[in-house]
Amino acid sequence: MKRQVSIDREEQEALKARVREMVTVETTYERIRESLASLGFVAKEDKPALALWENREHELFVMVHMDSETGRLQDYEVKTFEEMEGFE
């Protein structure tokens, strides 16, 4: 049986907003990686082509996709664990 942990939704949404802002401002994957780590995220897949990070405390996933030719951000998503159910 899963243990239910209460997540502060306001804190979760605030962190989602910080991640969205940070990802769109940082210019390299190295800077994005450093910023995510400083926000308490841990890499599940740490490759610029497709990086997956998670923050268990706030139940958030971040997916980052960098363009291999230009090194620029191609796409990203910030989702809650709840939003990601069924995708694992």
C-alpha atoms as one frame of an Amber mdcrd trajectory, in Angstrom:
protein
   0.000   0.000   0.000   1.323   3.461  -0.903   1.944   5.847   1.931   0.027
   9.074   1.420   2.137  12.192   1.882   0.471  15.550   1.828   1.969  17.827
  -0.821   1.644  21.576  -0.408   0.098  22.448  -3.784   1.029  26.122  -3.502
   4.690  25.219  -2.957   4.486  22.692  -5.794   3.067  25.296  -8.190   5.635
  27.876  -7.074   8.464  25.428  -7.771   6.959  24.568 -11.177   6.969  28.279
 -12.019  10.599  28.666 -10.867  11.645  25.703 -13.013   9.824  27.052 -16.088
  11.481  30.444 -15.668  14.921  28.952 -15.056  14.789  26.566 -18.007  13.827
  29.315 -20.438  16.522  31.713 -19.120  19.527  29.382 -18.870  21.467  28.968
 -22.095  23.231  25.620 -21.754  22.364  22.196 -20.441  25.183  22.490 -17.901
  23.535  25.611 -16.434  20.110  23.969 -16.465  21.581  20.912 -14.727  23.186
  23.064 -12.021  19.970  25.011 -11.470  17.807  21.890 -11.225  20.215  20.333
  -8.724  20.160  23.524  -6.635  16.346  23.282  -6.531  16.519  19.747  -5.123
  16.033  17.783  -8.348  17.874  14.520  -8.962  18.686  13.243 -12.452  17.035
  10.012 -13.548  18.501  10.430 -17.057  21.253  13.031 -17.414  21.833  13.448
 -21.134  21.227  16.747 -22.938  19.400  14.971 -25.774  16.767  13.871 -23.248
  17.194  14.582 -19.556  14.710  13.530 -16.879  14.877  15.018 -13.402  12.670
  14.509 -10.373  12.008  16.183  -7.066  10.326  13.695  -4.743   9.636  16.232
  -1.999   7.428  18.289  -4.313   6.461  15.372  -6.583   7.673  16.993  -9.789
   9.304  15.706 -12.975  11.221  17.856 -15.451  12.012  16.712 -18.982  14.608
  18.704 -20.913  15.441  18.180 -24.583  18.382  20.093 -26.038  19.041  20.358
 -29.784  22.195  18.310 -30.451  23.299  20.583 -33.303  22.849  23.985 -31.677
  23.024  23.087 -27.982  19.913  25.178 -27.404  16.759  24.199 -25.592  14.404
  22.436 -27.967  11.627  21.437 -25.564  10.866  20.968 -21.893   8.015  19.911
 -19.623   7.383  20.291 -15.919   4.761  17.875 -14.597   3.546  16.597 -11.262
   3.827  12.915 -10.433   0.034  12.827 -10.608   0.058  14.249 -14.155   2.655
  11.665 -15.164   0.780   8.595 -13.892   0.497   6.064 -16.663   3.539   7.406
 -18.539   6.193   5.398 -16.665
